[in-house]
Amino acid sequence: MKGVLYMPEQVSELWRRIEHVAQEKHGIRAYLVLHSAGISSTTVRLLRLGRPPKSETSREKIAEALGVSTDDLFGVQ
């Protein structure tokens, strides 16, 4: 696509925290942990942008996959 400049997305503080937890607890990248837990690629992309799921169930599933509490991962909601 001529004339289109690709700009990589900014990585949020939330995603940095998720990546850190994944590396510390599992030794692999966060998207691999989340994908293996059935988290959708759309949700992963939103997390990278700093937008946690609105659903408590989804937040719990993500935290469980990473092996931490929702409060530790997302803060008190």
C-alpha positions in Angstrom: 0.0 0.0 0.0 2.0 2.9 -1.3 1.9 6.0 0.8 0.7 4.3 4.0 3.0 4.5 6.9 2.7 1.6 9.4 2.8 2.8 12.9 3.1 0.0 15.6 0.5 0.4 18.3 1.5 1.8 21.6 1.8 -0.8 24.4 -0.1 0.1 27.5 1.0 -0.2 31.1 -1.6 -2.9 31.6 -0.1 -4.9 28.8 3.4 -4.5 30.2 2.1 -5.8 33.6 0.5 -8.8 31.8 3.7 -9.5 29.9 5.7 -9.3 33.1 3.4 -11.7 34.9 3.4 -14.2 32.0 7.2 -14.2 31.8 7.6 -14.5 35.6 5.0 -17.3 36.1 5.1 -19.2 32.8 8.3 -18.2 31.1 6.5 -17.4 27.8 4.9 -14.4 26.1 1.5 -13.3 27.4 -0.3 -13.8 24.1 0.6 -17.4 24.2 -0.7 -17.9 27.7 -3.9 -16.1 26.9 -4.4 -17.8 23.6 -4.0 -21.2 25.2 -6.6 -20.2 27.8 -9.1 -19.4 25.0 -8.8 -15.6 25.2 -9.7 -14.1 21.8 -7.2 -12.1 19.7 -9.6 -9.1 19.9 -9.4 -9.2 23.7 -5.6 -9.5 23.6 -5.4 -6.5 21.2 -7.7 -4.4 23.5 -5.5 -5.4 26.5 -2.4 -4.2 24.6 -4.2 -0.9 24.2 -4.9 -0.7 27.9 -8.6 -1.6 27.7 -9.5 -4.4 30.1 -12.7 -6.4 29.4 -15.9 -5.0 30.9 -17.0 -8.4 31.9 -15.9 -9.6 35.3 -16.0 -13.2 34.0 -13.5 -12.3 31.3 -11.2 -10.5 33.7 -11.3 -13.5 36.0 -10.5 -15.8 33.1 -7.5 -13.7 32.1 -6.2 -13.4 35.7 -6.6 -17.2 36.2 -4.7 -18.0 33.0 -1.9 -15.8 34.3 -2.0 -17.2 37.8 -2.8 -13.9 39.6 -5.9 -12.3 41.2 -8.0 -9.9 39.2 -7.2 -7.2 41.8 -3.5 -7.7 41.3 -3.8 -7.6 37.5 -6.5 -5.0 36.9 -6.6 -3.1 40.2 -9.8 -2.9 42.2 -12.7 -2.5 39.8 
